[in-house]
Amino acid sequence: MRCNIICGGPAGQGPNFLARIISQGLVKEGYFVFCSREYESRIRGGHNYNTITFSDKPINSNASEIDILVTLDNLSLEFHKTRLNKNSIVLKEEQENISFAGRVFKLLEIDFSILDNELKKYGNYKENIEEAKKGYAKETRKLSLRKPTSKNKNYFMSGSEAVALGACKSGMEFYYSYPMTPATAVLFELAQKESMFNYKTIELESEIASINAAVGSAITGAKAMVGTAGGGFDLMTETLSMIGMAEIPLVIYLAQRTGPGTGAATLTSQADLHAARHSGHGEFPRVVVAPGDPKEAIEKISELFYLTQKYRIAGILLSDKHLAESFYCFDERPKIITSKKSIRQGERFSSYMSDNQKSSTQEPKIIEKISEEKINKSKFLAKESDKFETFKIHGKKDSKNIIVGWGSTKGAILDAIAGLDCKFLQVLYIEPLSQKIKSELSKAKNIILVENNSTSQLSEVLAEKTGVIIEEKNKILKYDGYPFMSDILVSEIKKRLK
């Protein structure tokens, strides 16, 4: 059983709040839930919508057809009508968004007490509960869907909430940022959690100021982190290069959106992979990790704090709008590793090629030695990172058909390959890239790539690092600003398996 609900309406009318209430109620009922958000770059008006997909089995993505359409305005119906089918239910003509929550709960035969408990967590309880009761009483239809057998869902969170939680649990002491979608949610989340953990959240006037302030904290020995999106990351790259020279540990959260330039600021993309790997002049080691869901985001950010502190390098957590803004269910507790601080009080740092006294030098032997030390550090980093999960294999482990992907495409790929004769190789560590991946790819009869960009950037990394070339006909690329739908993706995969 799988059901798709869309809650659509103008910004300011509460489509996000409505979707959150419905999603949390479904989780409490025991369903697996995945909820994504799409919104315009405006405070009021326009068309925003949340897509809630739930099932009695694990679910990681949305599908294209709509089972229930909740419309807070006429534009929502007009926008989504092509995705409706003869069995779709359209809910409209309510004055308050919470009335719709009551109607949806009644449709799905979820006890009203669950909705009541969810509404108690938020303000305006008296008004909201009255509207919810009206909606619950008004709806007479029932979908009679298969009920879940277990109600043990320990976690329901967004990618942004996971990044913030992972940073807190990893002992972060300072977070610096200038607001830029889709990284802003982490800034807000951390600001709200300050009283629960021992750290400071600081919003500065620009991305340049943010990363340099973070460097200032890091050289005092503090665990520092900075967050931004693609355009802001561009401004940080000079300091990133300085970090490489001075050997300063810093974690960078890079949430991708559609570019270039301002592009489509509230849509998703996976087009900054090369920027994360190659930004900054000169040659210096770094680590780039791309989680595919909130649990991995928590775990990988703790690994980044460990590796950046041990090797005194920059570590980039590469996410995107789809992962950052979507909500996922998972049961298993994330694993957090502890990391020791590597900088001693009173150490001197320099952005120059320097001798032992940190005085700048042009002595060839010293410059050569420093360069070789950075090369050796890259080798040690590659060996150390292999202690962690640098990639995962999902699906039929003995299949000769491999789907390759990274980051937020994980969810749609997992749902798409269910029942197919193929396995999914999910790349987690993009830099350094594990050489074990070459061995996995060499076993394949067919290699199919899935990416949210137009230039198949991961395939270029694989070609560079492993020598494996993925055929153009086997590349499934989406670059319209929106994530993959699992039902559409499965048809694309089947075409390439023939």
Order of alpha helices (4+ residues) and beta strands (2+ residues): beta-alpha-beta-beta-beta-alpha-beta-alpha-alpha-alpha-beta-alpha-beta-alpha-beta-alpha-beta-alpha-beta-alpha-beta-alpha-beta-alpha-beta-alpha-beta-beta-alpha-beta-beta-alpha-beta-alpha-beta-alpha
